[in-house]
C-alpha cells in the first residue's frame, strides 16, 4: 500500500512494508515508487544489489523481471543502478528506467545533493550522543574489506558521517546516521573504528549476532526527480526483526 502527502515542500512517499525472503520472486518486490523514469524498492537483507555472475539472482535481475512483466517489455530491460546496498543491509534502493534518468541521478550522488539517512544498532553505549566522524579509508581488495588509515594517502578517500543516538537498549545504541560521503562500507567501518561495531557485522569485529543480516537499514532517501526536478522523499520503516528484537 502506497500513498503520497506534501510535506515541507517535499513529496513524501509512505507505504506498508513486510518481511521478504532472501530468494525473491519479482511479484514479491516491495515497490515504494515507480513511474516512467524511476523504480524505487525496499531491499531485504541477504540479496546483492547487483554484480553477481550471469544466472545468479540479484535485486537488479528481480527488478528487471518485474518491469518486463509489469509493462510487457520484450527483449532486454534497461535499469540503471544509481544506489546500492551491501548484501546484509536492508532499505531504500533506486533504479533508473532510462539512461538519461541514470545520468542525472548519478550527477546528484556525485555532487552530494542526495540526502541519505540510515538506522544502525551498535554494540556499547556510544559517546558523545552526537558527533561528526571523519576518517580516511583504504581498500583491502584481497580480503574484500576497508580499513582506516591514520594519515591520508594517494589511495585513501575521505569519509564523513554524522550520527545521533536515538536510544539505548541494554548495552546497545540505536543511531540515526547521515552520510556526507558515500564510501564503500563507510558506516560499518567508521562506527567499528570508533569502538562500536554494528550488530551482526563480524567482518568489522562485531561479537553480538543479529537475526537478519546486520543491524544497518537505509531508512530515508531524498532525491530530485530526474525530469520534473521535484524533491522526492522515500522512507522505509525498520524491518520487523528490529522491532521485535529491540522494541523500536
N, C-alpha and C positions, 0 to 999 in steps of 0.2 A: 504494500500500500504506500503511495507517494502523494504528498500534497505540497503546495507552494504558498509562501507568505512573504510579503515585502517586509524587510527587517533592516532598519538603519541603512537604507539605500542599497541593500543587497537583495538579491533573490535567494531566499533561504530554502533549501530542499530538505524536507523531513520525511522519514519513512520508517515503517516497521521492519525489523530485521529478525533473523533466526539463525541458528547454528547450521552450518553446511558441512557435509562430509569432505574428507580430503580429496576423494575422487569426485569430480563434478560432472554432471550432465548439463548441457547448455541450457536446458529448460529450468534448471535449479539456480542459475545465476541470480544473485541479489542485485538487481538493476536499480541504481539510485537515480539516474537521469539519462535520457537519450534524445537526440534529435539528428538532423542530417549531418551534423559536424562532430558530435561528441557521443561517447558512450562511457558512462561512469558507473563503476561497480564496487561492491563491497567484497574485498578479497578475504577468504578464510585462511587460516593457517594451514601449513602443510603442502602448499602448491606453489611452484615457481611462477613468477610473473611471465617470464619468457626465457629463451636461451638454452633450452634442452635440445638434444638431438632429435631429428625428424622422427615423428611417430610417438614421441613421449608427450604426455599431457601437460600443458601449462595453462595459466589463466588466459593467455593470448589465444591459444588454439580453441579453448572452450568458448571464448567471446566471439571468435570468428565464426564458429559453428552456429552460435546464437544469431548473429547478424545474417548468415546465409539462409537460415530457416525463417527468421522473422520477416525478412524483406525479400525472400525468394530470389537471392542473388546467385546467378550462375557463375561457375568458374571460381577463380581466386578472389577472396575477400580482402580488401585493404583495411588494416587497423594499425595505426602508429602508436607505439608505446611512448607516452610522454611523462609518465610517472611509474615508478616500480617500487615494490616492497620485497624484502628478503623472504625466503620460504617460511620461516617460523613467525612472521609478522602478519597481522590482520589489518584491515581498514580500507580506506578510500584509494582507488586506483583509477586513473583517467586514460582512456584511449581516444585517439583522434580518428575520425572516419574518413578524412581526406588528407592528402599530403599538404595542402595549404593550411588546414587547421593544425596539423602536426608542427609545421614550421613556426607558426605564430605562437603556439603554446610552448614550444621549445625555447623561443625567444624570451617568454615570460619567466621560465625557470632559470635560464641563463642570467637574466637581468635581475633576479631575486624580487620580482613583483608578485610572486605567488606566496600565499600565506599557508604554512604547513604546521599543524599542531598535533601532537601525539600525547597519549597517556602511557606512562611507564610505571610499573611497580618494581621497586628496587629493594635489595637487602639493606637492612640497617635504617637508623633514624638519620636522615640527611640534614646536615647543617652547612651553611645557613639555609633558611627555608626558601630563599630566592637567591639566584645568582646567574651571572653570565659566565659560561665556560668557554675558554679559548685555548685550543691546542693545535699542534701541527702533526698531521697524520701521514704515515708512510704505509705502503702496502707490502705485505709478505706474500708474494704470489705462490711460493712453494707450499705454504700452509694455509693459503686462502683466507687470510685474516689481515687486519690492520694493526698498527702499533703507533704509540705516541713517541715522537722524538722531542728531546728537551730543547734542541736548537733547530731552527728552520734550515732546510737543505734545499737543493735544487729539485729533489724528488718529492719533498713533502708538500702538503696542501693545508692551508689554514682552515680550521673547523670552528664554527661559533654556534652556540645554542644558549637559550635561556630556559631555566626551569623554575617552577613554583611548586612547592609541596602542598598538595591539596588536603591530604590527611595522612595519618599514620595508623596502621593496623598491626598491632603487636610490634614486632621488630622489623617492620617493613614500611616503606614510604611510597605513597601514590603521588606521582609527579605529573604535572602538565608541562610539556616540553615544546618550545617553539624553535624551529630551525631557522638560522640566519644563513647557513650554507647547506649544501646537500652532498656531503661526502659519503663514501661507502662505509657502512657500519658505524656511522658517526655517533649516533645516540648511544648505541651499545658500548662502543669503546670509550667515549668521553665519560660516561657515568661509571663504568668499571674502573677507569683510571682514577677517578675521584674516590674510589673505595666502595662504590655502591653498584655492583653489577645487577643487571635486570634478571628477575626470577626466571629460571629455566635456561639461561644463556650460558651453558657450560663452556662454549668457545671462548668467552671472556671472563671466566672464573667464577660463575655463579655456583653456589652449593645447594641452593633451595630449588626443588623441582617446581614445574608449573604444569597444569593439566593439559594444555594445548599449546604447542609451540613455545614461544617466550612471551613474557608479560609486556609486550610493546604493541600498541594499537594506534594506527593513523586515524585519529578521530575527526579531524577537520581539515578541509582543503578549500581555499578561496582562489579562484582564477577569474580572469576576464574572458568572456565568451569570445572565441577567435573571430567571429563575424559581427555580432551585434555590439560587442565591447561591454555588455552588461556584466557586473560583478556577480559571480555565482558562488554560493557557499554550500558546501556539502558536509553533512555531519553523520558520523557513524556511531551509534550507541555502543557502549562496551559490550563485548560478547557475553553470553550467558555464563560461561565458566568464570569470568571475572566477578560477576555479581554474586554468584554462589560461593566463590572462594573467599571474597574479601568484603562482601556486603557493601558494595559501592554501586 
